Amino acid sequence: MTGRRVRSRRLEQALAGLDERTREVFLMSSRDRLSYAEIAARLNISAEAVERHMADALHELDKRLTQTERPSWRFWR
Protein backbone atom coordinates (compact mmCIF):
# COMPACT_ATOMS: atom_id res chain seq x y z
CA MET A 1 0.00 0.00 0.00
CA THR A 2 1.37 3.41 -0.91
CA GLY A 3 1.94 6.12 1.66
CA ARG A 4 -0.88 8.18 0.17
CA ARG A 5 -3.32 5.28 0.47
CA VAL A 6 -2.26 4.64 4.05
CA ARG A 7 -2.82 8.30 4.97
CA SER A 8 -6.16 8.30 3.17
CA ARG A 9 -7.26 5.17 5.02
CA ARG A 10 -6.16 6.63 8.37
CA LEU A 11 -8.13 9.78 7.66
CA GLU A 12 -11.23 7.76 6.73
CA GLN A 13 -10.94 5.78 9.96
CA ALA A 14 -10.46 8.94 12.01
CA LEU A 15 -13.47 10.57 10.34
CA ALA A 16 -15.58 7.47 11.00
CA GLY A 17 -14.85 7.87 14.70
CA LEU A 18 -16.35 11.36 14.86
CA ASP A 19 -19.86 12.13 16.04
CA GLU A 20 -22.21 12.09 13.04
CA ARG A 21 -23.06 15.82 13.14
CA THR A 22 -19.42 16.79 13.73
CA ARG A 23 -18.32 14.69 10.74
CA GLU A 24 -21.09 16.22 8.61
CA VAL A 25 -20.05 19.77 9.51
CA PHE A 26 -16.36 18.98 8.92
CA LEU A 27 -17.04 17.49 5.48
CA MET A 28 -19.32 20.35 4.45
CA SER A 29 -16.52 22.76 5.30
CA SER A 30 -13.51 20.86 3.96
CA ARG A 31 -14.95 18.86 1.06
CA ASP A 32 -17.82 21.08 -0.08
CA ARG A 33 -16.02 24.35 0.77
CA LEU A 34 -19.08 25.87 2.46
CA SER A 35 -18.72 28.79 4.85
CA TYR A 36 -19.78 28.44 8.46
CA ALA A 37 -22.82 30.62 7.73
CA GLU A 38 -23.83 28.39 4.80
CA ILE A 39 -23.41 25.24 6.90
CA ALA A 40 -25.43 26.78 9.73
CA ALA A 41 -28.25 27.68 7.35
CA ARG A 42 -28.34 24.24 5.71
CA LEU A 43 -28.32 22.38 9.04
CA ASN A 44 -30.52 24.89 10.86
CA ILE A 45 -27.97 25.41 13.63
CA SER A 46 -26.13 28.52 14.79
CA ALA A 47 -22.78 29.60 13.37
CA GLU A 48 -21.39 29.17 16.90
CA ALA A 49 -22.49 25.51 16.84
CA VAL A 50 -20.68 25.08 13.52
CA GLU A 51 -17.55 26.57 15.10
CA ARG A 52 -17.80 24.15 18.04
CA HIS A 53 -18.26 21.16 15.72
CA MET A 54 -15.25 22.24 13.66
CA ALA A 55 -13.11 22.72 16.75
CA ASP A 56 -14.16 19.29 18.02
CA ALA A 57 -13.45 17.70 14.65
CA LEU A 58 -10.03 19.27 14.29
CA HIS A 59 -9.07 18.37 17.84
CA GLU A 60 -10.19 14.74 17.47
CA LEU A 61 -8.64 14.30 14.03
CA ASP A 62 -5.35 15.75 15.23
CA LYS A 63 -5.39 13.45 18.25
CA ARG A 64 -6.32 10.33 16.26
CA LEU A 65 -3.95 10.94 13.36
CA THR A 66 -1.03 11.95 15.57
CA GLN A 67 -1.59 8.86 17.73
CA THR A 68 -1.37 6.49 14.76
CA GLU A 69 1.75 8.15 13.38
CA ARG A 70 3.65 8.51 16.65
CA PRO A 71 6.67 6.16 16.81
CA SER A 72 6.63 3.75 19.74
CA TRP A 73 10.17 4.76 20.77
CA ARG A 74 9.18 8.38 21.32
CA PHE A 75 9.83 9.11 24.99
CA TRP A 76 9.19 12.86 25.24
CA ARG A 77 5.81 14.55 25.36
N, C-alpha and C positions, 0 to 999 in steps of 0.2 A: 504494500500500500504506500502511495506517495505521501510525502509530508503534507501536501495540500489536502489530500483526502482525509488524512488523520485529523488535521485541524478542523476540517469541515464536520467530520463525525463528532469530534469533541464538542464543537459548538452546538450541533443538533441535540446532543445528549444534555448539555447544560440548559439549553432552551426548553427541552422537554421537562426539566425539573422545576421550572418556574410555575407560579400560580397562573391559571388560565388567563385572567384579565391582564396580569402583568406582562405575560408573553404577547398577548394581543396588542397591547399598547406599544411594546418594544418593537414588534414587527411593523406596525403601522408607521412608526417613526423611522426606523432604519431601512426597511425594505421598500415601503410605499412612499417614503419621503414626505409624510404629512407633518404639518406643524402641530404643536401642542393644542392650539385653538381648534384646528380641524379635527384632530382626534377627539377632543372633548365634545365637539358638536356631534360627531358621528356616534359616539358611545353614550351621549347624554350624561356626561360627568363633568366636573369642573376642571379647569386648566390646572388647578393645584393638585387634583387627584392624578392627572396625567403626569405631572412632575414627580409625585410620590412613586407612582408605578415605574417611571423611568429610573429614578434613583434606586429603587429596590432591584430592578432588573440589572442595572449596571453593577451594583454591589454584588449581587449573587453570581452573575456571570464572571466577574473578576475573581471572586473567591473560588468558584468551581473550576475555571480554566487555569488559574494559577496553581491550584492544588494538584491538578493532573499533570502539570508540566514541571513541578518542583522536583529536583533530584533528591533521592533518598539520603544522600550523603550530606546534604545541606544542614549545617549545624547552627547557623545564626538565624536570628529572626528580626 
